[in-house]
């Protein structure tokens, strides 16, 4: 691809399944050129520190599967392997995307370190577990963003959306082994939340803009694998589909009203956005009046 093309490019990390995969399809359907990265290249690929279902089985999804879904909606897609735990892998993936498309207009830092140890109880959390979680969920997206920002400045602007979590803002409703989240995961997401504000303050006048977003509880295999059946959280806080979150991300990146809607909100609740825009049905928690909670994974 030559860099004279004006069709915008979105780079989505962690796009082998769940929110990342649905978002790739949504942006492709909307006419964007799509770049996707993940560790899982093909279905059934065995990897270290790999999130699995409670029965030990692998989660469905791969870059190849997502790429075909994007092609099926008539969009152009570029895939590249990327491992959050390997800095050279991050650099290689970004370099390959820039070489292929010549630009990136929107980076969606969606990938997350997926190992059950990120939700270990405090007395079971070892230093190396915490270090791996922070590497995957803070250092890796920071490195990718930091390397991309000069390219965005050179092209005249760009956007970054960091997929964060209410776990970085709130105390867990239950212990980590009963459906809540652990310190490692919460601390890592709290760190990632801070990145968007610094981008906006330091580089906003040069055409860059960033959002921190909370998708809440989403009905993905990864959430089920992490939280068990997730029944309590789904009943109490509600759950939306990955497709609804993908539509909310597309609206945030493309709507002329997005920045006004986001102003003053800090981390953005994507479930609220999805429901306000009609991407997801209204939800009222059992025994609670009003809209959905802002807590959640």
N, C-alpha and C positions, 0 to 999 in steps of 0.2 A: 504493500500500500504506500502511496506517496502522501506526503504531509500537506498537499494542497487541498485535499478533500475536506469539506466543511461539515460532513455528517458527524455529530458528536460521538465520542467514545466513552464508554463506561468500563471501568475495571472493577470486578467484583471478586473479592477473596472468599474462600470457603464456599465455592459454588457447586460442590458435588451433590448437595442435597438441601432440603429444608428451605430456609429463607433465601439463601444465596442462589439456589437453583431457580426458585420461583421468580426472584428479582431479575435474573438473567433473561428469562422468558418475557417478563413484563417490559423490560427496556427494549429487547429485540422487537417485540410486537409494536412498540411505539416508534420504531424507526432508527434506533441507536445502533451503532456498531458496538459489539460486545466482546470483552476480554474476560476470561474466567480462569481462576487458579484454584487449586486444592491439592491435597496429597493423593487422594484416591483417583487414579486414572481410569480404572476399569472396575466393573462390578466384581465383588468378591476378593479384592486385593487385600492381602494381609500386611499390616503395618504395626510398628511399635507404638506404645501409648495410644492405642486405638479404642475409642469409645465403642462399647458393644451393648447389645440388648441384655436384660437381666439373665436370659437363658444362655448367654455366651455367644449368640449368633451375631454376625456382622450386620451393620446397618445397610439398608439399600441405598444406592446412589453412587454416581461417579461423574468425573468430568466428561467422559464420553457420552453418558446418558444425557447430561444437561446440554451439551453441545448439540446433540441431535434434536432435542426439544427446541432449542433456539433456531436451528435451521428449519425446523418444521413450521415456524411462524414467518419464515422468509427473511430472516436476519443473518447478517454476517457475524461469525463468531471465531475467536482465536483462543486456543487453550494452551496452558503451560503449567507444568507441575510446580508446586510451591510448598515448602515445609516451614512453618512458623518457627521451628526450633533451629533452623539452619540459615544463618545470615547470608551465606553465599547463594543459597536457593532463592531467598527473597530478592537479592540483587539481580540474579539471572532472569527471574520471571519478569521483573519490571523492565529490564533492558530488552527482553524479547518482545514485550508488548509495545514498547516505544519504537523498536525497530520495525515492527509489523505495521502499526497504525500511524506512527509519527507524532502522536499526541495522546493525552488522556484528559478528558474534560471533567470526569467525575470518578473519584476513588471511593468505593464503599468497602470499608474495613469491617467485613462481616465474619471472617474466619476466627475461630476460637480454639484454644487448646482443649482437646477433648480426651480427657482421661478422668475416671471417677475420682482420682486422688485430689482433683481440684475442689471437691466437696468433702474432703476428709474432716472428721471431727478434730477439734483443737488438740486433744491429747494424742491423736494419731497422725497429726500433720508434721512431717519431717521437713528440715530446711530445704532439702533438694526438691521435694514436692512443691513447696512454695516458689522456689526459684524457677522451676519449669513452668508453672502457671503464669508467673509474672513475665517470663520470656515470651510465652506464646501470646498473652493477652495485652501486654503493655509495650515491651521492647520491640516486638516484631512489627505491630502496626505503626509504631513511632518511626522505626527505621524506614519502612516502606513509604510513609508519608513524607518524612524528611527528604528522602532522595527524589521524590516526585515533585515537591513544591517548586524547586527552581525551574523545572520544565513548564509547570503551570504558569509561573510568573513570566517566563519567556514567551509563552503563547498568548499572554494577555489576560489570563484568568483561569479559574477552575473551582471545583467544589470538592469537599471531602465530607463524607458521612461516616461517622463511627457508630457501629451498632454496639450499644452499651447494655446496661441492665439496671433495674431497680435494686438489684443486689448490691450495687455500688453506692446506693443512697440510703437504703433502709436496713433495719435489723431483720433477720429471717423470722418468719412467723412460727417456725418449728425448728428443732435441731436438724442438722444436715442429714442425719440418717433417718429422718421421719418426714422428708418432703421439703425441708428448707435448703439453704445453701451454706457452704462452708466459708471460712475466713479467706482462704486462698482465692477462691472465685470472686468473692465480694471485694477484696482488696484490689484485685487486678482490674475489675470493672470500674472501681472508683478512680483508679489511675487513668484509665482510658477516657473517662468522662472529661477530664481536664484539658485534653488536647484541643478540642474544637475551639474553646474560648481563647486559647493562646493564638491559634491561627487567625481568628477574627480580629483580635486586638493588634497583633503584630503585622498582619499582611492584608487585612480587609480593604485598606485603601488602595491596594495594588491589584484588586480584582479577584482575590481569593475569599471563599466563604466556606464555613464548616458548620456541621450540626452534630450534636450528640443525641442519639435516639434510643429509646427503650421500647422494644417490641412487645414487652409483657409476655404472658404465657401464650405460646404458639404451639399448635398441634403438630409437632414434628417428632420423628422417631428419636432424635437426640434428646429432646426434653423428657420423653418417656424413659429412655435409657438412664438419664441422670437422676430423675426424681421418682423412679419406680412407676406406678400407674398414674401418678400425678393427679389422682382424683380429687383430693382435697383442694389443691391449688386451682384446678380447673373449675371446680364448683364455686369456690369462694371468690376467685378473681376473674374468672372467665378465660376463654381461650379462643383465639381466632386462627384462621388458616394462614399458611405461608403466603398464599396468593393475595390475601387482604393486606398483609404487611408489605408485600412487593408493590402493590398499587399505591400504598401510602408513601413509600420511598420514591416512586416515580413522580407522584404529585409534588413531593417536597423538592425534588430536583428540577422540576419543569414549570410549576405553576407561578404565575406572576404574583400570586397572593401569598406564596409560601413564607417569605421572610417576614412579612407583616404578621402572619399567623404565629410564627415562631418567636417573635420579638418578646423578650422579657420572661420567657418560659424556662430558660435553662435547658436541662435535658428534656427532649420532646417525647411525649407519650404517643407512640404510633397507634395504639389501640383507640385512643380518643380521636386521633386524626382519621383513622380508617372508618370509624363510626360516623363522625361528622360529615365525611365525604361520601358516605353510602357504600363503602367497600366491605363493610362488615355489619351484621345486624346489631341492634341495640342489646345491651346486656345489663341486668340489674342483679347483683349478687343476692343470694338467698338471705332474707332477713335484713337487707340493707337497702335503703332508698338512695336514689341518685345514680350517677354514672359509674363506670368500672374503675377499680382501684389503679393507682399508678405503680403499685408494687409489682414484683414478679421477676422472672428470669429474663 
